[in-house]
Amino acid sequence: MTQGKLKRTLIGKVVSDKRAKTITVLVERRVKHELYDKIVIKSSKYHAHDEKGEYKLGDIVEITESRPLSKTKNWVATRLVQKAAEV
């Protein structure tokens, strides 16, 4: 039995669901600035595969690393952490 490498998982907010089977997820992380010792928020956007189109704008989702699915997509949306607030 071969042991597979653990896949990275991130949690972020869906900022776009306009593309077919794809969502854009904004992941924020808090890091301490080296020189000024202030906590700053850094963010990254990831394109994630959403086969059924179940995740909507504002949802908080978990994404998992996968093989490259397209030029920009190598993450897959795995679960819904929190539904978007109804306005």
LINFEN-V25410 format. One record per residue. RES is the residue in one small letter. SS is DSSP state (h for helix, s for strand, l for the rest). OMEGA is omega in whole degrees, -180 to 180 (999 if undefined). Layout:
res	ss	omega
RES	SS	OMEGA
RES	SS	OMEGA
//
This chain:
res	ss	omega
m	l	178
t	l	-179
q	l	-179
g	l	178
k	l	178
l	l	-179
k	l	179
r	l	174
t	s	179
l	s	177
i	s	-178
g	s	-176
k	s	178
v	s	-180
v	s	176
s	s	176
d	l	-175
k	l	-176
r	l	-180
a	l	177
k	l	-180
t	s	172
i	s	175
t	s	-175
v	s	178
l	s	-180
v	s	179
e	s	176
r	s	-179
r	s	180
v	s	178
k	s	179
h	l	-175
e	l	-174
l	l	-171
y	l	179
d	l	177
k	l	177
i	s	178
v	s	-180
i	s	175
k	s	-177
s	s	177
s	s	177
k	s	179
y	s	173
h	s	-177
a	s	-180
h	s	179
d	l	-171
e	l	-174
k	l	-178
g	l	-175
e	l	-177
y	l	-175
k	l	180
l	l	178
g	l	178
d	l	173
i	s	-174
v	s	174
e	s	178
i	s	-178
t	s	179
e	s	179
s	l	175
r	l	178
p	l	-180
l	l	176
s	l	-179
k	l	-176
t	l	-173
k	s	169
n	s	174
w	s	178
v	s	176
a	s	-174
t	s	-179
r	s	177
l	s	179
v	s	-180
q	s	179
k	l	178
a	l	179
a	l	178
e	l	-179
v	l	999
//
